[in-house]
């Protein structure tokens, strides 16, 4: 848990019932931070009408989060989310903040409940595959670069096939594998020298017919860039296939990503994306060619030396 102030710090523990703090005024569907008499930290979504059947039909359980529908008044119900373990409070805050943003444009209470319950189901996938801790800046840039390429793959191959081909979260040899093609993605900073780090003797050793190295150059842009959270949300909201959306969320969780406020910055612009065909004479170290006794090799490749192998992306993602 971090030392940052959280909204529940501003709410006194009540002797009975709840103390609440309105998150934002003027919403059609009000949302609140709250505390109960047991001292638990809560998140409330206020819903006019009777939504009991909708809640019973669509409710899901999430370990560490208690989910209930509370009758506040005869014509007013509240969706109540309560965190069970204090160690999860920062994560709970991040997840609730994301839900707050998703609910902002919603006016109909039934739609709001549907959005919230669907969001909770996504949380379950995130939490099931969650890797503890915050992504390092290197991991964050790497994920951002892979998601940039994932958009190309989805556009070319469709949602389900595109998501299925993304292997980066599975820590396989290459980041994307489909048909007879593999693609390894590297992120570099606009301030870095023109080289990429190859982290093992297997990364440029393809088990498929074709292998491509993709270099995504990112620049930090505080004014008009896109954060990791924003990039994830834009991809997720574009899905029309529920199976693809769920697969995407599951792979993000395997990568170690959950939508937390820590990933609202930095924001990036993609300066360039370059593709190189890893052919027989491509400069690389592979396991089968290493001298006996040498293992776990990592090395830098100068991008300038790769120019003879540069190609455009046409034909890569759709196959030969």
C-alpha positions in Angstrom: 0.0 0.0 0.0 1.3 3.5 -0.9 1.4 6.5 1.4 -0.8 8.6 -0.8 -4.0 10.1 0.7 -7.2 8.3 -0.3 -10.7 9.6 -0.2 -11.7 7.4 2.7 -9.2 9.3 4.9 -11.7 12.2 4.7 -14.6 10.1 6.0 -15.3 9.5 9.6 -16.3 6.0 10.7 -20.1 6.2 11.5 -21.6 4.7 14.7 -24.3 3.1 12.4 -25.2 2.9 8.7 -22.9 4.8 6.4 -21.0 8.1 6.0 -20.6 9.1 2.3 -18.7 11.5 0.2 -20.1 12.5 -3.2 -17.4 12.0 -5.9 -18.8 14.5 -8.4 -21.9 16.7 -8.5 -24.3 16.9 -11.4 -24.2 13.3 -12.5 -27.4 11.5 -13.6 -26.1 8.4 -11.7 -24.4 9.6 -8.5 -21.4 7.8 -7.1 -19.9 8.0 -3.6 -16.9 7.0 -1.5 -18.2 5.7 1.9 -17.4 4.1 5.2 -19.6 1.8 7.2 -19.9 1.2 11.0 -17.3 -1.6 10.7 -14.8 0.9 9.3 -14.7 -0.7 5.8 -14.0 1.4 2.7 -16.9 1.4 0.3 -17.9 2.6 -3.2 -21.5 3.3 -3.9 -23.5 3.7 -7.2 -26.9 5.2 -6.6 -29.7 3.7 -8.7 -33.3 4.9 -8.8 -35.9 2.1 -9.3 -35.8 -1.6 -8.6 -32.9 -3.5 -10.1 -32.9 -6.6 -7.9 -33.6 -9.0 -10.7 -30.9 -7.5 -13.0 -28.4 -7.7 -10.1 -29.3 -11.3 -9.2 -29.0 -12.4 -12.9 -25.6 -10.7 -13.5 -23.8 -10.6 -10.2 -20.3 -12.1 -10.0 -18.0 -12.7 -7.1 -14.6 -11.2 -6.8 -12.2 -12.3 -4.1 -11.4 -9.5 -1.6 -14.4 -7.4 -2.7 -17.9 -7.7 -1.3 -20.6 -6.8 -3.8 -24.2 -6.2 -2.8 -27.3 -4.3 -3.7 -28.7 -2.2 -0.8 -32.2 -0.9 -0.5 -31.5 2.7 0.6 -35.1 4.0 0.2 -38.3 2.5 -1.2 -37.5 3.7 -4.7 -33.7 4.0 -4.4 -31.1 1.2 -4.4 -27.3 1.4 -4.1 -24.7 -0.9 -5.6 -22.2 -1.3 -2.8 -18.6 -2.4 -3.3 -16.6 -3.0 -0.1 -12.9 -4.0 0.1 -12.3 -6.8 2.6 -8.6 -6.5 3.0 -6.7 -3.2 3.8 -3.7 -4.3 1.8 -5.9 -4.1 -1.4 -7.0 -0.5 -0.7 -4.8 1.2 -3.3 -5.9 -1.3 -6.0 -9.5 -1.0 -5.0 -9.2 2.8 -5.3 -7.7 2.5 -8.8 -10.4 0.1 -9.9 -13.2 2.3 -8.5 -11.7 5.4 -10.1 -11.8 3.7 -13.5 -15.4 2.7 -13.0 -16.2 6.3 -12.0 -14.9 7.4 -15.4 -16.9 4.7 -17.3 -20.1 5.8 -15.5 -19.7 9.5 -16.2 -21.7 9.7 -19.5 -24.4 7.2 -18.3 -27.8 8.5 -17.5 -30.0 5.5 -17.2 -29.7 3.5 -13.9 -30.2 0.1 -15.5 -27.4 0.9 -18.0 -25.3 2.1 -15.1 -25.7 -1.2 -13.2 -24.9 -3.1 -16.4 -21.8 -1.1 -17.0 -20.7 -1.5 -13.3 -21.3 -5.3 -13.3 -19.5 -5.8 -16.6 -16.6 -3.7 -15.2 -16.6 -5.9 -12.1 -16.4 -9.0 -14.2 -13.3 -7.5 -15.9 -11.8 -6.8 -12.5 -12.2 -10.5 -11.7 -10.1 -11.4 -14.8 -7.5 -8.7 -13.9 -7.2 -9.9 -10.3 -7.1 -13.6 -11.2 -3.9 -13.1 -13.3 -2.5 -10.2 -11.5 1.3 -10.0 -10.9 2.1 -8.2 -7.7 3.6 -4.7 -7.9 3.7 -1.8 -10.3 5.2 -2.2 -13.8 8.7 -0.7 -14.1 9.1 2.1 -16.6 10.8 -0.4 -19.0 7.9 -2.8 -18.6 5.4 0.0 -19.1 7.1 1.1 -22.4 7.3 -2.5 -23.6 3.6 -3.1 -23.0 2.7 0.2 -24.7 4.7 -0.8 -27.7 3.1 -4.2 -27.9 -0.3 -2.7 -27.7 0.6 -0.3 -30.5 1.4 -3.4 -32.7 -1.7 -5.3 -31.4 -3.9 -2.6 -33.0 -2.2 -3.4 -36.4 -2.7 -7.1 -35.9 -6.4 -6.8 -34.9 -7.1 -4.5 -37.9 -5.5 -7.0 -40.2 -6.7 -10.3 -38.7 -9.8 -9.5 -36.7 -10.4 -9.2 -33.0 -10.3 -12.9 -31.8 -7.4 -14.0 -34.0 -5.5 -10.7 -33.2 -5.8 -11.1 -29.4 -5.0 -14.8 -29.6 -1.8 -14.1 -31.5 -0.5 -11.8 -28.8 2.0 -13.9 -26.9 4.0 -11.2 -25.0 2.1 -11.7 -21.7 2.9 -15.5 -21.9 6.6 -14.8 -22.0 7.1 -16.9 -25.1 10.0 -16.4 -27.5 8.3 -13.7 -29.6 5.5 -11.3 -28.8 3.1 -12.2 -31.7 2.8 -15.6 -33.4 0.2 -16.3 -36.2 0.3 -18.7 -39.2 3.9 -19.0 -40.2 4.9 -15.6 -38.8 6.4 -14.3 -35.6 6.9 -10.7 -34.6 9.2 -9.5 -31.8 8.5 -6.0 -30.5 11.0 -3.6 -29.0 10.3 -0.2 -27.5 13.0 2.5 -27.5 12.8 6.1 -26.1 13.2 9.1 -28.3 16.2 10.1 -26.2 17.9 6.7 -26.4 20.8 5.8 -28.7 19.8 3.9 -31.9 20.0 0.4 -30.5 17.7 -2.2 -29.1 18.4 -4.8 -26.4 17.9 -8.4 -27.3 17.4 -10.1 -24.0 18.1 -13.8 -24.9 19.5 -16.1 -27.5 15.9 -17.2 -28.3 14.3 -13.9 -29.2 15.6 -13.8 -32.8 15.5 -17.5 -33.3 12.2 -18.3 -34.9 10.2 -21.5 -34.7 8.1 -20.3 -37.6 8.8 -19.6 -41.3 9.1 -15.8 -41.0 10.3 -13.6 -38.2 10.2 -9.8 -38.0 11.7 -7.4 -35.5 9.6 -4.3 -34.9 11.0 -1.2 -33.2 8.6 1.3 -31.8 10.1 4.6 -30.9 8.2 6.4 -28.1 8.5 10.0 -26.9 7.2 11.3 -23.6 4.7 14.0 -24.4 3.0 15.6 -21.3 0.8 17.9 -23.5 -0.8 15.7 -26.2 0.4 12.1 -25.6 -1.6 9.0 -24.6 -1.1 7.2 -21.3 -1.0 3.4 -20.9 -4.4 3.5 -19.3 -5.8 5.5 -22.2 -4.4 3.2 -24.8 -5.8 0.2 -23.0 -9.2 1.8 -22.7 -9.3 2.8 -26.4 -8.5 -0.8 -27.5 -11.0 -2.3 -25.0 -13.8 0.0 -26.0 -13.3 -0.8 -29.7 -14.0 -4.5 -29.2 -17.3 -5.8 -30.6 -16.6 -9.5 -29.7 -17.0 -10.2 -26.0 -14.6 -13.2 -26.2 -11.9 -11.0 -27.7 -12.5 -8.3 -25.0 -12.2 -10.9 -22.2 -9.1 -12.5 -23.7 -7.5 -9.0 -24.0 -8.2 -8.3 -20.3 -6.9 -11.7 -19.3 -3.6 -11.2 -21.2 -3.2 -7.7 -19.6 -3.5 -9.3 -16.2 -0.9 -11.9 -17.1 1.4 -9.1 -18.1 0.9 -7.6 -14.7 -1.3 -4.7 -15.7 -4.4 -3.5 -13.8 -5.9 -0.1 -14.5 -4.4 1.9 -11.7 -3.8 5.7 -11.5 -0.1 5.1 -11.6 -0.4 4.4 -15.3 -2.1 7.8 -16.1 1.4 9.0 -16.7 3.7 9.2 -18.4 2.0 9.9 -21.7 3.6 9.0 -25.0 3.6 9.7 -28.7 4.7 7.0 -31.2 7.4 8.8 -33.2 8.0 5.9 -35.6 7.5 2.2 -36.1 10.0 0.3 -38.1 9.9 -3.3 -39.3 12.9 -5.6 -40.1 12.9 -9.0 -41.6 15.1 -11.4 -39.6 16.7 -13.3 -42.4 19.5 -15.8 -42.4 22.3 -13.2 -42.5 20.5 -10.8 -40.0 22.9 -9.9 -37.2 21.9 -12.1 -34.3 23.0 -14.6 -31.7 20.9 -17.8 -31.5 21.1 -20.8 -29.3 22.2 -23.3 -32.0 25.1 -21.1 -33.0 26.5 -20.3 -29.6 29.9 -21.9 -28.6 29.5 -24.7 -26.1 29.2 -23.6 -22.5 27.7 -20.1 -23.3 24.1 -19.5 -22.3 21.7 -16.7 -21.3 23.1 -14.2 -23.8 21.8 -10.6 -24.1 23.2 -8.0 -26.5 22.5 -4.7 -28.2 21.7 -4.4 -31.9 22.5 -1.1 -33.7 19.5 -0.1 -35.7 21.7 1.4 -38.4 23.1 -2.0 -39.1 19.6 -3.3 -39.7 18.7 -0.9 -42.5 19.4 -3.5 -45.3 16.7 -5.7 -43.7 14.0 -3.0 -43.3 10.6 -3.6 -44.8 7.1 -2.1 -44.7 4.3 -3.7 -42.7 2.2 -4.8 -45.8 1.9 -8.5 -45.8 3.4 -9.1 -42.4 0.1 -9.3 -40.4 -2.0 -10.9 -43.0 0.5 -13.6 -43.8 2.4 -14.3 -47.0 
